[in-house]
Amino acid sequence: MSTVAPVTPPPRRHPLDPDPVASSKAGAVLALGIVAALTGIMVGGVVPATIALLLAREVRADLRAAEGFLIGNRRLHTGVALAWAGIVLAVAAIVIATIVGLLGYASYGRDYAPTVN
């Protein structure tokens, strides 16, 4: 008696099934994520990052509803990661600017004459 499992061929696609197509919204999320990451240090990256994150919610729903006939998960995840990186860069730029401003403001004080205690 053999213990080898029988080999079954992979399921065949129905001829009327559509071909998998790349999601254009996932490409838009990636493009907005790239713009957000590049302009994040100038605080302007918050706007495209926010749009990318809002659009990513729609893309996830579309990919789930398409049941495998829409592809673009890698673009979606990369775009979301870049959008968050743009937000982090913008927050870091604001924090650094605040610290530099406070240190500059703190250096201005009264300058007393050397004979004053």
Secondary structure, DSSP 8 states (H G I E B T S, - for coil): --------------TTS---EE-HHHHHHHHHHHHHHHHGGGTTTHHHHHHHHHHHHHHHHHHHHHTTSEE-HHHHHHHHHHHHHHHHHHHHHHHHHHHHHHHHHHH------TT--
